[in-house]
Structures are given as structure tokens and as C-alpha cells.
Amino acid sequence: MKTLLIFSVLLLSASFVNAQNLATQEVTLFGQCMIELQDQNDLVALETEMRLNPNIKVVRLDYFTQRAFILTKEIDQLTEEQFMSWFNAYSDKVRCIQIGTYGIDTIKPYPFEDCAKQ
């Protein structure tokens, strides 16, 4: 009986620790879009600037495909307006935005389907 009680306490303790770890895990969001920027130097400068943003963990801007991909850090919500604001002066060049939870939502493959020029 004593062994069963000790086993039950250990099992409950392990469950509590696991629940605490799950509650404190950081959620990573992603955002991707097309960005119509014709000057490669501007794109490189924008990517460098975006890397300084404390809410961005990873940023990739590809000149050849005109695609942007961003992973967030330390935020639990990302709106299209917030995402577009990270592009600063080039936010009017952004289109076909997709936002989701990394590891849960499907990331659309390039080339984006149903992405008409706006």
C-alpha cells in the first residue's frame, strides 16, 4: 500500500512538471508574403533592419522569388497590420500574406496559388 501511495505521488508530480513545461513553451508564429522590391540592395538593407526587430527570430527575404518568410519570438499573436509594419517604408509592396502557427499550420509552398497582383 505504501508503495502504491509513493508511486501515485511520483506520477502526479511528474504530470504537474510536464504541465508546467507545456504552459511555458514559447509559441512561434510565422508570416510569409510576396514583396515586390526590384532593387536587391534595398532588399538586403530591409532584411538587415528586420533582423534587429526584437519580435523576429528568423527573417528570409529572397530577391529572385520576391518571397519573405519570418518566424517570430516572444509574441503570441500576429496581425496582418503588425506583420506589414515590419516592412517599414516597403509595406505597400507586400501582398499575399499568410500568417500561422509554426509547426501546426501548413506553410504555403512557393509559388503561391490564388495570389493575384494587387
C-alpha positions in Angstrom: 0.0 0.0 0.0 2.9 2.3 0.9 4.5 1.6 -2.5 1.3 2.4 -4.3 1.0 5.8 -2.5 4.6 6.7 -3.3 4.1 5.7 -6.9 0.9 7.8 -7.1 2.7 10.9 -5.6 5.6 10.5 -8.1 3.2 10.1 -11.0 1.3 13.2 -10.0 4.5 15.2 -9.5 5.7 14.2 -13.0 2.4 15.2 -14.5 2.5 18.6 -12.8 6.0 19.3 -14.0 5.1 18.3 -17.6 2.1 20.6 -17.5 4.2 23.5 -16.3 6.7 22.9 -19.1 4.0 22.9 -21.7 2.5 26.1 -20.3 5.8 27.9 -20.5 6.8 26.8 -24.0 7.1 29.7 -26.5 4.7 29.7 -29.4 6.4 30.5 -32.7 4.3 32.2 -35.3 5.2 32.6 -39.0 4.4 35.1 -41.6 5.1 34.9 -45.3 4.3 37.1 -48.2 5.4 38.3 -51.6 7.3 41.6 -51.6 7.7 43.4 -54.9 11.1 45.1 -54.4 13.1 45.5 -57.6 16.4 46.7 -56.0 18.4 43.9 -54.4 20.3 46.4 -52.3 17.1 47.7 -50.8 16.0 44.1 -50.0 19.3 43.3 -48.3 19.1 46.6 -46.3 15.5 45.7 -45.3 16.4 42.2 -44.2 19.3 43.6 -42.1 16.9 46.1 -40.5 14.3 43.4 -39.8 16.9 41.3 -38.0 17.1 44.0 -35.3 13.4 43.7 -34.6 13.0 42.0 -31.1 9.9 40.2 -32.2 11.6 38.5 -35.1 13.6 35.3 -34.6 14.3 34.4 -38.3 13.8 36.5 -41.4 14.5 35.5 -45.0 13.9 37.8 -48.0 14.5 36.2 -51.4 15.2 38.6 -54.2 14.7 36.0 -57.0 11.3 34.7 -55.8 10.3 38.0 -54.2 9.2 36.0 -51.1 9.5 36.9 -47.5 9.4 34.4 -44.6 9.5 35.4 -40.9 9.5 33.4 -37.7 8.5 35.3 -34.5 9.8 35.2 -31.0 8.2 36.2 -27.7 4.8 37.1 -29.1 1.6 35.0 -29.1 -0.4 36.9 -31.7 0.5 38.4 -35.1 -1.9 40.5 -37.2 -1.5 41.4 -40.8 -1.1 45.1 -39.9 1.7 44.3 -37.4 3.4 42.0 -40.0 3.2 44.7 -42.7 4.6 47.3 -40.3 7.8 45.3 -40.1 8.5 46.2 -43.7 8.5 49.9 -42.9 8.6 52.1 -46.0 8.1 49.0 -48.2 4.9 47.8 -46.5 3.0 49.0 -49.6 5.0 46.4 -51.7 3.7 43.5 -49.5 0.9 41.2 -50.8 -0.4 37.6 -50.4 0.2 37.5 -46.7 -0.1 34.2 -44.8 0.2 34.1 -41.0 0.1 30.9 -38.9 1.5 29.0 -36.0 4.8 27.4 -36.9 4.7 23.6 -36.6 0.9 23.5 -36.6 -0.4 25.4 -39.7 0.7 24.5 -43.2 3.1 26.9 -44.8 2.0 27.5 -48.4 4.7 26.4 -50.9 6.1 28.9 -53.5 4.7 29.9 -55.9 1.7 31.0 -54.0 -1.6 29.9 -55.6 -4.5 32.3 -55.9 -2.3 35.3 -55.3 -3.4 37.9 -57.8 -1.4 41.1 -58.2 -3.0 43.9 -56.1 
